[in-house]
Amino acid sequence: MTFARRVFTVAWVYGFLSLVPMYFMEGWYMERVPPALTHPEFYYGFIGVALAWQVLFVLIAREPARLRPAMLPAVLEKLGWGIAVPVLVLQGRTSSFFVPAAAIDLVLGVLFVMAWRKTAEGR
């Protein structure tokens, strides 16, 4: 259980620290990662949905055994961004600016799978 607690704690802390500032950085992103937003609802919607997942990570960190089934959708949440970004970069549809964040999500996804497996073993 200790491993799962640590992994999900790192995940939610990283998530909150990286997502909350984005609410105030729309202009900054638009200057550095063109083209400009044409649908800000997607930008703010992404942040809101991602923050909701961080709340689940807090809950899993507190009670990994009870919330073990929620770890599998958490893996999918990490894979969604972690796989989409490199594919979009290879297609020339987005900037490589986002690759480090996608790589972090892929690493967290692997750690979530490890936490899921270790939780079944009671560790």
DSSP file (Angstrom, degrees, kcal/mol; ACC not computed):
  #  RESIDUE AA STRUCTURE BP1 BP2  ACC     N-H-->O    O-->H-N    N-H-->O    O-->H-N    TCO  KAPPA ALPHA  PHI   PSI    X-CA   Y-CA   Z-CA
    1    1 A M     >        0   0    0      0, 0.0     4,-2.7     0, 0.0     5,-0.2   0.000 360.0 360.0 360.0 -30.6    0.0    0.0    0.0
    2    2 A T  H  >  +     0   0    0    121,-0.9     4,-2.5     1,-0.2     5,-0.2   0.914 360.0  51.2 -61.2 -43.0    2.9    2.3    0.7
    3    3 A F  H  > S+     0   0    0    120,-1.0     4,-2.8     1,-0.2    -1,-0.2   0.944 111.7  46.6 -59.5 -49.1    4.0    2.3   -3.0
    4    4 A A  H  > S+     0   0    0      1,-0.2     4,-2.6     2,-0.2     5,-0.3   0.908 111.3  52.3 -61.4 -42.9    0.5    3.1   -4.2
    5    5 A R  H  X S+     0   0    0     -4,-2.7     4,-1.9     1,-0.2    -1,-0.2   0.931 112.8  44.7 -58.6 -45.4    0.1    5.9   -1.6
    6    6 A R  H  X S+     0   0    0     -4,-2.5     4,-2.7    -5,-0.2     5,-0.2   0.933 113.3  49.3 -66.1 -45.8    3.4    7.5   -2.7
    7    7 A V  H  X S+     0   0    0     -4,-2.8     4,-2.3     1,-0.2    -2,-0.2   0.940 114.9  43.1 -60.8 -48.3    2.7    7.2   -6.4
    8    8 A F  H  X S+     0   0    0     -4,-2.6     4,-2.3     2,-0.2    -1,-0.2   0.805 112.5  53.8 -72.5 -27.4   -0.7    8.7   -6.3
    9    9 A T  H  X S+     0   0    0     -4,-1.9     4,-2.4    -5,-0.3     5,-0.2   0.937 110.2  46.7 -67.6 -46.2    0.5   11.4   -3.9
   10   10 A V  H  X S+     0   0    0     -4,-2.7     4,-2.6     1,-0.2     5,-0.3   0.914 112.5  52.6 -58.9 -42.0    3.2   12.4   -6.3
   11   11 A A  H  X S+     0   0    0     -4,-2.3     4,-2.6    -5,-0.2    -2,-0.2   0.931 111.9  42.3 -62.6 -47.5    0.7   12.3   -9.1
   12   12 A W  H  X S+     0   0    0     -4,-2.3     4,-2.8     2,-0.2     5,-0.3   0.891 115.0  49.8 -72.0 -35.8   -1.9   14.6   -7.5
   13   13 A V  H  X S+     0   0    0     -4,-2.4     4,-2.5     2,-0.2     5,-0.2   0.958 114.6  44.7 -64.2 -48.3    0.7   17.1   -6.2
   14   14 A Y  H  X S+     0   0    0     -4,-2.6     4,-2.1    -5,-0.2     5,-0.2   0.922 114.2  51.5 -58.2 -44.7    2.4   17.3   -9.7
   15   15 A G  H  X S+     0   0    0     -4,-2.6     4,-2.5    -5,-0.3     5,-0.3   0.937 111.9  43.6 -60.8 -49.8   -1.1   17.6  -11.3
   16   16 A F  H  X S+     0   0    0     -4,-2.8     4,-1.9     1,-0.2    -1,-0.2   0.922 114.4  50.7 -62.9 -43.1   -2.3   20.4   -9.1
   17   17 A L  H  < S+     0   0    0     -4,-2.5    -1,-0.2    -5,-0.3    -2,-0.2   0.829 118.3  38.0 -65.9 -30.8    1.0   22.3   -9.4
   18   18 A S  H  < S+     0   0    0     -4,-2.1     4,-0.3    -5,-0.2    -1,-0.2   0.773 121.5  41.5 -90.9 -26.3    1.0   22.0  -13.1
   19   19 A L  H >X S+     0   0    0     -4,-2.5     3,-1.1    -5,-0.2     4,-0.6   0.900 102.5  60.4 -90.8 -43.6   -2.7   22.5  -13.9
   20   20 A V  G >< S+     0   0    0     -4,-1.9     3,-1.6    -5,-0.3     4,-0.3   0.907 102.6  53.5 -56.6 -45.3   -3.9   25.3  -11.6
   21   21 A P  G >4 S+     0   0    0      0, 0.0     3,-1.8     0, 0.0    -1,-0.3   0.795  94.3  72.4 -60.1 -24.6   -1.5   27.9  -13.0
   22   22 A M  G X4 S+     0   0    0     -3,-1.1     3,-1.3    -4,-0.3     4,-0.2   0.786  82.9  69.0 -61.9 -25.8   -2.8   27.1  -16.5
   23   23 A Y  G << S+     0   0    0     -3,-1.6    -1,-0.3    -4,-0.6     3,-0.2   0.778 109.0  36.6 -60.3 -24.1   -6.0   28.9  -15.6
   24   24 A F  G <  S+     0   0    0     -3,-1.8    -1,-0.3    -4,-0.3    -2,-0.2   0.271 107.8  67.5-110.6   8.9   -4.0   32.1  -15.6
   25   25 A M    <>  +     0   0    0     -3,-1.3     4,-2.6    -4,-0.2     5,-0.3   0.159  53.6 115.8-120.2  18.5   -1.7   31.4  -18.5
   26   26 A E  H  > S+     0   0    0      1,-0.2     4,-2.3    -4,-0.2     5,-0.2   0.933  83.9  46.1 -55.3 -48.3   -3.9   31.3  -21.6
   27   27 A G  H  > S+     0   0    0      1,-0.2     4,-1.8     2,-0.2    -1,-0.2   0.897 110.5  53.3 -61.4 -42.0   -2.1   34.3  -23.1
   28   28 A W  H  > S+     0   0    0      1,-0.2     4,-1.6     2,-0.2    -1,-0.2   0.916 110.7  46.9 -59.7 -45.6    1.4   32.9  -22.3
   29   29 A Y  H  X S+     0   0    0     -4,-2.6     4,-3.1     1,-0.2    -1,-0.2   0.913 109.0  54.2 -63.6 -42.4    0.5   29.6  -24.1
   30   30 A M  H  < S+     0   0    0     -4,-2.3    -1,-0.2    -5,-0.3    -2,-0.2   0.833 108.7  49.4 -64.7 -31.1   -0.9   31.4  -27.1
   31   31 A E  H  < S+     0   0    0     -4,-1.8    -1,-0.2    -5,-0.2    -2,-0.2   0.865 121.6  33.2 -72.0 -36.1    2.3   33.4  -27.5
   32   32 A R  H  < S+     0   0    0     -4,-1.6    -2,-0.2     1,-0.2    -3,-0.2   0.708 122.8  41.0 -96.0 -23.2    4.6   30.4  -27.2
   33   33 A V  S  < S-     0   0    0     -4,-3.1    -1,-0.2    -5,-0.2    -2,-0.1  -0.665  93.2-136.4-130.9  77.3    2.5   27.6  -28.9
   34   34 A P  S    S+     0   0    0      0, 0.0     2,-0.2     0, 0.0    61,-0.1  -0.285  70.2  70.0 -68.6 161.6    0.7   28.9  -31.9
   35   35 A P  S    S-     0   0    0      0, 0.0     3,-0.1     0, 0.0    -2,-0.1   0.533  84.3-114.4 -80.0 167.9   -1.8   28.9  -33.4
   36   36 A A        -     0   0    0     -2,-0.2     2,-0.2     1,-0.1    -9,-0.1  -0.247  40.2 -87.5 -64.0 153.8   -3.9   31.0  -31.1
   37   37 A L        +     0   0    0      1,-0.2    -1,-0.1   -11,-0.1    -7,-0.0  -0.418  40.7 176.0 -62.8 130.8   -6.9   29.4  -29.3
   38   38 A T  S    S+     0   0    0      1,-0.2    -1,-0.2    -2,-0.2     3,-0.1   0.540  81.6  38.6-106.8 -14.6  -10.0   29.5  -31.4
   39   39 A H    >>  +     0   0    0      1,-0.1     3,-1.8     2,-0.0     4,-1.0  -0.683  61.9 174.4-134.3  80.0  -12.0   27.4  -28.8
   40   40 A P  H 3> S+     0   0    0      0, 0.0     4,-2.7     0, 0.0     5,-0.3   0.735  75.4  73.1 -61.2 -20.2  -11.0   28.5  -25.3
   41   41 A E  H 3> S+     0   0    0      1,-0.2     4,-1.9     2,-0.2     5,-0.1   0.841  96.1  50.4 -62.9 -30.6  -13.7   26.2  -23.9
   42   42 A F  H <> S+     0   0    0     -3,-1.8     4,-2.5     2,-0.2    -1,-0.2   0.902 110.2  49.6 -71.9 -40.5  -11.5   23.2  -24.9
   43   43 A Y  H  X S+     0   0    0     -4,-1.0     4,-1.8     2,-0.2    -2,-0.2   0.961 118.7  37.1 -60.3 -53.4   -8.5   24.7  -23.1
   44   44 A Y  H  X S+     0   0    0     -4,-2.7     4,-2.3     1,-0.2    -1,-0.2   0.821 114.9  56.0 -72.9 -29.8  -10.4   25.4  -19.9
   45   45 A G  H  X S+     0   0    0     -4,-1.9     4,-2.6    -5,-0.3     5,-0.3   0.905 106.0  51.5 -65.1 -41.6  -12.4   22.2  -20.2
   46   46 A F  H  X S+     0   0    0     -4,-2.5     4,-2.6     2,-0.2     5,-0.2   0.934 110.7  48.2 -59.0 -47.3   -9.2   20.2  -20.4
   47   47 A I  H  X S+     0   0    0     -4,-1.8     4,-2.5     1,-0.2    -2,-0.2   0.929 112.5  48.8 -61.4 -45.2   -7.9   21.9  -17.2
   48   48 A G  H  X S+     0   0    0     -4,-2.3     4,-1.8     2,-0.2    -2,-0.2   0.918 113.7  44.7 -62.4 -45.1  -11.2   21.3  -15.4
   49   49 A V  H  X S+     0   0    0     -4,-2.6     4,-1.7     2,-0.2    -1,-0.2   0.918 113.4  50.9 -66.2 -42.6  -11.4   17.6  -16.3
   50   50 A A  H  X S+     0   0    0     -4,-2.6     4,-1.4    -5,-0.3    -2,-0.2   0.893 109.1  51.3 -63.4 -38.7   -7.7   17.1  -15.5
   51   51 A L  H  X S+     0   0    0     -4,-2.5     4,-1.5     1,-0.2    -1,-0.2   0.868 104.5  57.3 -66.0 -35.3   -8.1   18.7  -12.1
   52   52 A A  H  X S+     0   0    0     -4,-1.8     4,-1.4     1,-0.2    -1,-0.2   0.897 104.6  52.5 -61.3 -38.5  -11.1   16.5  -11.3
   53   53 A W  H  X S+     0   0    0     -4,-1.7     4,-2.2     1,-0.2    -1,-0.2   0.856 102.0  59.3 -64.8 -33.7   -8.8   13.5  -11.9
   54   54 A Q  H  X S+     0   0    0     -4,-1.4     4,-2.0     1,-0.2    -1,-0.2   0.877 101.2  55.2 -63.5 -34.8   -6.3   15.0   -9.4
   55   55 A V  H  X S+     0   0    0     -4,-1.5     4,-2.0     1,-0.2    -1,-0.2   0.913 107.0  49.9 -62.8 -41.8   -9.1   14.8   -6.8
   56   56 A L  H  X S+     0   0    0     -4,-1.4     4,-2.7     1,-0.2    -2,-0.2   0.903 107.3  54.4 -62.2 -39.4   -9.5   11.1   -7.5
   57   57 A F  H  X S+     0   0    0     -4,-2.2     4,-2.5     1,-0.2    -1,-0.2   0.880 105.8  52.9 -62.6 -37.0   -5.7   10.7   -7.2
   58   58 A V  H  X S+     0   0    0     -4,-2.0     4,-1.5     2,-0.2    -1,-0.2   0.940 111.1  46.8 -59.9 -47.0   -5.9   12.3   -3.7
   59   59 A L  H  X S+     0   0    0     -4,-2.0     4,-1.9     1,-0.2    -2,-0.2   0.905 112.2  49.0 -64.0 -42.4   -8.6    9.8   -2.7
   60   60 A I  H  < S+     0   0    0     -4,-2.7    -1,-0.2     1,-0.2    -2,-0.2   0.909 108.0  55.0 -64.0 -41.1   -6.7    6.8   -4.1
   61   61 A A  H  < S+     0   0    0     -4,-2.5    -1,-0.2     1,-0.2    -2,-0.2   0.848 111.0  46.0 -60.4 -33.5   -3.6    8.0   -2.2
   62   62 A R  H  < S+     0   0    0     -4,-1.5    -1,-0.2     1,-0.2    -2,-0.2   0.848 132.1  15.5 -77.9 -35.0   -5.6    7.9    1.0
   63   63 A E     X  +     0   0    0     -4,-1.9     4,-2.2    -5,-0.1    -1,-0.2  -0.516  67.6 162.6-140.6  68.8   -7.2    4.5    0.5
   64   64 A P  T  4 S+     0   0    0      0, 0.0     4,-0.2     0, 0.0     7,-0.1   0.856  76.1  51.6 -61.8 -37.1   -5.5    2.6   -2.2
   65   65 A A  T >4 S+     0   0    0      1,-0.2     3,-1.0     2,-0.2    -2,-0.1   0.943 113.9  42.9 -66.6 -46.0   -6.9   -0.9   -1.3
   66   66 A R  T 34 S+     0   0    0      1,-0.2    -1,-0.2     2,-0.1    -6,-0.1   0.865 121.4  40.5 -67.8 -35.7  -10.5    0.3   -1.3
   67   67 A L  T >X S+     0   0    0     -4,-2.2     3,-1.3     1,-0.2     4,-0.5   0.148  76.8 119.2-101.5  19.0  -10.1    2.4   -4.5
   68   68 A R  H X> S+     0   0    0     -3,-1.0     3,-1.8     1,-0.3     4,-0.5   0.874  70.5  59.1 -52.3 -42.4   -7.9   -0.1   -6.4
   69   69 A P  H >4 S+     0   0    0      0, 0.0     3,-0.8     0, 0.0    -1,-0.3   0.823  98.9  59.9 -59.5 -27.9  -10.5   -0.5   -9.2
   70   70 A A  H <> S+     0   0    0     -3,-1.3     4,-1.4     1,-0.2    -2,-0.2   0.645  87.9  75.2 -73.6 -13.7  -10.2    3.2   -9.9
   71   71 A M  H <X S+     0   0    0     -3,-1.8     4,-1.7    -4,-0.5    -1,-0.2   0.848  88.6  58.1 -67.1 -32.6   -6.5    2.8  -10.6
   72   72 A L  H <X S+     0   0    0     -3,-0.8     4,-1.7    -4,-0.5    -1,-0.2   0.935 106.8  44.9 -67.9 -45.9   -7.2    1.3  -14.0
   73   73 A P  H  > S+     0   0    0      0, 0.0     4,-2.2     0, 0.0    -1,-0.2   0.846 109.3  59.2 -63.0 -29.2   -9.2    4.3  -15.4
   74   74 A A  H  X S+     0   0    0     -4,-1.4     4,-1.8     2,-0.2    -2,-0.2   0.881 102.2  52.8 -64.2 -36.6   -6.4    6.4  -13.9
   75   75 A V  H  X S+     0   0    0     -4,-1.7     4,-2.4     1,-0.2    -1,-0.2   0.933 108.6  49.8 -61.3 -45.8   -4.0    4.6  -16.2
   76   76 A L  H  X S+     0   0    0     -4,-1.7     4,-2.2     1,-0.2    -2,-0.2   0.874 106.1  56.5 -61.8 -37.1   -6.2    5.4  -19.2
   77   77 A E  H  X S+     0   0    0     -4,-2.2     4,-1.0     1,-0.2    -1,-0.2   0.912 110.8  44.0 -60.6 -41.7   -6.3    9.0  -18.1
   78   78 A K  H  X S+     0   0    0     -4,-1.8     4,-2.3     1,-0.2    -2,-0.2   0.879 112.6  51.4 -71.5 -38.0   -2.5    9.1  -18.2
   79   79 A L  H  X>S+     0   0    0     -4,-2.4     4,-2.4     1,-0.2     5,-0.5   0.831  99.2  66.2 -69.0 -31.2   -2.3    7.2  -21.5
   80   80 A G  H  X5S+     0   0    0     -4,-2.2     4,-1.3     1,-0.2    -1,-0.2   0.932 115.2  26.7 -56.4 -48.9   -4.7    9.5  -23.3
   81   81 A W  H  X5S+     0   0    0     -4,-1.0     4,-2.1     2,-0.2    -1,-0.2   0.892 119.5  58.0 -79.2 -43.1   -2.4   12.5  -23.1
   82   82 A G  H  <5S+     0   0    0     -4,-2.3    -2,-0.2     1,-0.2    -3,-0.2   0.797 116.7  32.9 -62.9 -31.0    0.8   10.6  -23.0
   83   83 A I  H  X5S+     0   0    0     -4,-2.4     4,-1.7    -5,-0.2    -1,-0.2   0.836 114.3  57.6 -91.4 -39.2    0.1    8.8  -26.3
   84   84 A A  H  X<S+     0   0    0     -4,-1.3     4,-2.7    -5,-0.5     5,-0.2   0.901 101.8  55.4 -61.1 -42.7   -1.8   11.5  -28.1
   85   85 A V  H  X S+     0   0    0     -4,-2.1     4,-2.6     1,-0.2     5,-0.2   0.947 108.6  44.2 -62.1 -51.9    1.0   14.2  -27.8
   86   86 A P  H  > S+     0   0    0      0, 0.0     4,-2.6     0, 0.0    -1,-0.2   0.903 114.7  50.9 -61.0 -37.2    3.8   12.2  -29.5
   87   87 A V  H  X S+     0   0    0     -4,-1.7     4,-1.7     1,-0.2    -2,-0.2   0.940 112.0  46.6 -62.2 -46.4    1.4   11.0  -32.2
   88   88 A L  H  <>S+     0   0    0     -4,-2.7     5,-2.9     1,-0.2     6,-0.8   0.871 111.7  51.4 -64.6 -37.0    0.3   14.6  -32.9
   89   89 A V  H ><5S+     0   0    0     -4,-2.6     3,-1.4    -5,-0.2    -1,-0.2   0.933 109.1  50.3 -64.4 -45.4    3.9   15.8  -32.9
   90   90 A L  H 3<5S+     0   0    0     -4,-2.6    -1,-0.2     1,-0.3    -2,-0.2   0.826 110.4  50.6 -62.8 -30.9    4.9   13.2  -35.4
   91   91 A Q  T 3<5S-     0   0    0     -4,-1.7    -1,-0.3    -5,-0.2    -2,-0.2   0.508 114.7-119.2 -82.3  -4.4    2.0   14.2  -37.6
   92   92 A G  T < 5S+     0   0    0     -3,-1.4    -3,-0.2    -4,-0.3    -2,-0.1   0.739  81.8 119.3  73.3  23.3    3.1   17.8  -37.4
   93   93 A R  S   <S+     0   0    0     -5,-2.9     2,-0.3    -6,-0.2    -4,-0.2   0.549  72.7  22.8-100.4  -9.4   -0.2   18.8  -35.7
   94   94 A T  S    S-     0   0    0     -6,-0.8    -2,-0.2    -9,-0.1     2,-0.1  -0.957  86.1 -91.0-149.1 169.1    1.2   20.1  -32.4
   95   95 A S    >   -     0   0    0     -2,-0.3     3,-1.2   -61,-0.1    -6,-0.1  -0.459  24.6-127.7 -81.6 150.3    4.3   21.5  -30.9
   96   96 A S  G >  S+     0   0    0      1,-0.2     3,-1.7     2,-0.1    -1,-0.1   0.536  94.2  95.1 -71.2  -5.6    7.0   19.4  -29.3
   97   97 A F  G 3  S+     0   0    0      1,-0.3     4,-0.3     2,-0.1    -1,-0.2   0.816  83.6  49.7 -50.8 -34.1    6.6   21.9  -26.4
   98   98 A F  G <> S+     0   0    0     -3,-1.2     4,-2.1     1,-0.2    -1,-0.3   0.508  83.0  93.2 -89.2  -5.9    4.2   19.4  -24.8
   99   99 A V  H <> S+     0   0    0     -3,-1.7     4,-2.7     1,-0.2     5,-0.2   0.893  81.8  53.3 -60.3 -43.8    6.4   16.2  -25.1
  100  100 A P  H  > S+     0   0    0      0, 0.0     4,-2.1     0, 0.0    -1,-0.2   0.922 110.9  47.0 -58.9 -41.9    8.0   16.5  -21.6
  101  101 A A  H  > S+     0   0    0     -4,-0.3     4,-2.0     1,-0.2    -2,-0.2   0.894 112.3  50.3 -65.3 -38.7    4.5   16.7  -20.0
  102  102 A A  H  X S+     0   0    0     -4,-2.1     4,-2.1     2,-0.2    -1,-0.2   0.893 108.6  52.5 -65.2 -39.3    3.3   13.7  -22.1
  103  103 A A  H  X S+     0   0    0     -4,-2.7     4,-2.3     2,-0.2    -2,-0.2   0.898 107.5  51.9 -63.9 -40.1    6.4   11.7  -21.1
  104  104 A I  H  X S+     0   0    0     -4,-2.1     4,-2.7     1,-0.2    -1,-0.2   0.919 108.9  50.9 -61.6 -42.9    5.7   12.4  -17.4
  105  105 A D  H  X S+     0   0    0     -4,-2.0     4,-2.5     2,-0.2    -2,-0.2   0.891 108.8  51.2 -63.3 -38.7    2.1   11.2  -17.9
  106  106 A L  H  X S+     0   0    0     -4,-2.1     4,-2.1     2,-0.2    -1,-0.2   0.919 110.6  48.6 -64.0 -42.4    3.4    8.0  -19.5
  107  107 A V  H  X S+     0   0    0     -4,-2.3     4,-2.4     1,-0.2    -2,-0.2   0.929 111.9  49.2 -61.9 -44.9    5.8    7.4  -16.6
  108  108 A L  H  X S+     0   0    0     -4,-2.7     4,-2.6     1,-0.2    -2,-0.2   0.890 107.7  55.4 -62.5 -38.0    2.9    8.0  -14.2
  109  109 A G  H  X S+     0   0    0     -4,-2.5     4,-1.9     2,-0.2    -1,-0.2   0.915 108.9  46.7 -59.5 -43.5    0.7    5.6  -16.1
  110  110 A V  H  X S+     0   0    0     -4,-2.1     4,-2.3     1,-0.2    -2,-0.2   0.915 112.4  50.2 -64.1 -43.2    3.3    2.8  -15.8
  111  111 A L  H  X S+     0   0    0     -4,-2.4     4,-2.7     1,-0.2    -2,-0.2   0.862 107.1  55.0 -63.8 -35.2    3.7    3.6  -12.1
  112  112 A F  H  X S+     0   0    0     -4,-2.6     4,-2.5     2,-0.2    -1,-0.2   0.905 107.6  49.2 -63.8 -40.9   -0.1    3.4  -11.7
  113  113 A V  H  X S+     0   0    0     -4,-1.9     4,-2.4     2,-0.2    -2,-0.2   0.926 111.7  49.0 -63.4 -43.4   -0.1   -0.1  -13.2
  114  114 A M  H  X S+     0   0    0     -4,-2.3     4,-2.7     1,-0.2    -2,-0.2   0.910 111.3  49.7 -61.5 -41.9    2.7   -1.1  -10.8
  115  115 A A  H  X S+     0   0    0     -4,-2.7     4,-2.3     2,-0.2    -2,-0.2   0.902 109.3  52.3 -63.5 -40.8    0.7    0.4   -7.9
  116  116 A W  H  X S+     0   0    0     -4,-2.5     4,-1.3     2,-0.2    -2,-0.2   0.921 112.8  44.6 -60.5 -44.7   -2.4   -1.6   -9.1
  117  117 A R  H  X S+     0   0    0     -4,-2.4     4,-1.0     1,-0.2     3,-0.2   0.922 114.3  47.9 -67.4 -43.8   -0.4   -4.8   -9.1
  118  118 A K  H  <>S+     0   0    0     -4,-2.7     5,-2.5     1,-0.2     4,-0.4   0.843 106.2  58.5 -67.5 -32.6    1.3   -4.2   -5.8
  119  119 A T  H ><5S+     0   0    0     -4,-2.3     3,-1.0     4,-0.2    -1,-0.2   0.861 101.5  55.3 -65.4 -34.3   -2.0   -3.3   -4.1
  120  120 A A  H 3<5S+     0   0    0     -4,-1.3    -1,-0.2     1,-0.3    -2,-0.2   0.824 106.8  51.3 -65.0 -30.2   -3.4   -6.7   -5.1
  121  121 A E  T 3<5S-     0   0    0     -4,-1.0    -1,-0.3    -3,-0.2    -2,-0.2   0.511 120.0-112.1 -84.1  -5.2   -0.4   -8.3   -3.3
  122  122 A G  T < 5       0   0    0     -3,-1.0    -3,-0.2    -4,-0.4    -2,-0.1   0.677 360.0 360.0  83.2  17.6   -1.2   -6.2   -0.2
  123  123 A R      <       0   0    0     -5,-2.5  -120,-1.0  -122,-0.1  -121,-0.9   0.422 360.0 360.0-105.4 360.0    2.0   -4.0   -0.5
